Amino acid sequence: MIVTERTQIPDAALPLDAFKAHLRLGRGFGTESLQDALLLGFLRASFAAIETRIGKVLIARDYALTVNRWRDPAVLTLPLVPVTAVTALVSVDRDGVEDLLDAGFYTLESDAQSAQLRPSSACPPTISTGGHMRVEFTAGLAADFDTLAPDLLQAVMMLAAHYYEHRDDTGLHRGCMPFGVTSLIERHRVLRLALGGRA
């Protein structure tokens, strides 16, 4: 199982000006854009770290999942949430020849905690020997940064600022996610149930 991010958040969609204001960077000296690439990098790192911690995609992007075999013929659990749309299910044979399957072959069941693809018939589409199935889908909590939940928006800013302030420090104690950030994102974590019913 391989997940590929097919689209990235464009630089123009990242809250660069808001982040500069959050950092209280000086203005009016003709050097406002000198650190833009650095700041964009910290914002991207912040998004990635928070998405990894909570198990959810913050800003909607396109992904592709490649599977070589069905682990469970009754359901394919997608590794990212929330999935807003499955855009294609493509069967690829060993020679790379692609066959776009009809959307009627499957149904999507998705919420904030899980996303599952279920075959409409008793059996899922066949994966040929040496071939694979590619599921193309869109996932994300918000369409853009401005429509992200306020606590997640604040967490992104705080973590990016933490990375900026400690950019020269390689010590573990300063590189860890600050408590203020973890407290803001805690309620958004994907719940994983273990034996005994505890998360």
N, C-alpha and C positions, 0 to 999 in steps of 0.2 A: 504494500500500500504506500503510494507516494502522493503527497499533496504539493501542488505547485501554485504559487501566487501568480496569477496571469496579469493582473493590473495592480499598480501601486498607487498610493495616495499621491496625487501630483503636488509639486512644491507649492503651487498657487493656492491649494486647498489647506495647507498647513497654516496654523495661526501665528505666523512669524511676527507680525506687528504686536499682537496681544502678548506674545512671549517676551518681546523686547520691553513692553510696558511692565510686565510682571517682574522682570529683572531690574527695572529702573535704569536702563542703559541711557547714557548721556545722548543728547541730540544737539544739532546745530553746529557741529564741528566739521561737517563734510565727510564724516567717517561712518555714517550710520549703517552702510551696507558691507563694511569690511568683514564682519563676523557672520554674515548671513548663512554661508555654507555650513559653518560650525554649528550655528543655532538650529538650522534645519536638521542636521545630523542628530542633535540631542533630542529634538522633538520626535524624530522617527524612532530613536532608541527607546524613548519613553512609551510611545504607542506599542512597540513590540514587547517591551517588558510587561506592561499592564495586560496586554492581550494574552501573553503566555501565563501570567499569574491567575487570571480569572477564567481562562479557557473560552473567551468570546472575542469575536472580531468587533472592533469599535466602529470604524468607518467602512461602509460597504465597498467591497472589492470582489473581483472575479477570481475564482479558483478552479483548478482541475484536480480530480482525484483519479489515480490510476490503480486498478486492482487486477491481479493476475488470476485470482480465483475467488469464488464466493465462499466466505467463511460460514455464513448462514444463508441458505437458499431463500429463507423467508423474509430477510431484511438486510439492508446494507446501512450500517450506521456511519454517517458522515462525521468526520473528525472536528469540524468547526461549527459553531452556532453563533447567532441564529441564522439559519439558511432562509433566505427570502424567495429564492427561485432556483429550480434546476433548469438550466438553459439547454442542455443537450446530454444525451446518453449515447456514446459512440462505441461501437464494437470495432476493434482493430485486430486484424489477423497477423500471423507471424511475418508476413511480407510487408506489413504497414498499410495494407488496404483498409480504408475506413468505411464503416456502414453506420449511418445515422439512424438510430432506432426511433420509432414513433413514440410520441409522448404518452400514448395510451398504454404502453408497456409497463408503466410504473406510476406510483403516487408518492407524493412527498408529505411526510408528517413531521412538522417542525414547530418548536417553541423555543423559549429562552434557555432550556436545559438540554435539549437533544434534537437531532435531526436524523430522520430515518427515511430511506428509500425502500418502498415495498413493491414487489412485482404485482401487476394486476391479475396475472394468472397464477396457477399453482407453482410454476417453475420460473426462475429468473431467466433472462436471455442467456444463451450459451456463450461461454468464453472459449474460443478455439485454442487448441494446443499451441503453445508458443506465442499466443496473442494476449490481449488484455482488453479490459473495458475502461473507458474514460468517462467520468462523470464531471460535467462542467456545471458550476453553480455559483451563485452570488450569495455572500454572507456579510452581515454587518448589523450593528445595533442602530446606526444612524446614517443618513445620507451624506452628511458633512459635519464638520466640527461644530458648527453653530447649533445643530439640532441634537448634539450629544447630551446625555444627562448631565446636569450641572456638577454633580459630585465626581463623575468621571472626567469631565472637562478640567476641573480643579486639580484632580490627581495627575493628569497629563502635565499640566503646567508645573506643579510642585516637583514631580520627578525629573522633568527636563531641567528645571532650575537646580536641583540637587546634582545632576550630572555635570552641569555647567560649573557650579561652584567647586566641585571636587574633581575636576577634569585631570588634574595632575597627581591625584592621590590614588595609588594602586592598592592601598590597604583594604582588607576585607570589611573592617568595621565601617568605613565610610562608603564603600561601594554597595552596601546592602540597601534594600528598599526602605526608606524612612517609615516610621510608624504612622505618621500622618497620612501618608499615601496608602498604606495597607488598610488603615481604618476606613478610608473613603471607598476603596474598591471591594471591601470584604463582602458586602451584600450582593455584589454582582457575580460572584464566583459560581461556576457550574458546580452543581451538587453531585458528588460521586458517592453512590451508596455502596458500602462494603458489606461483608457478611455481618449479620446482626442488625442491619438497618441503619447503621451510623454513617454519617458523611465523612 
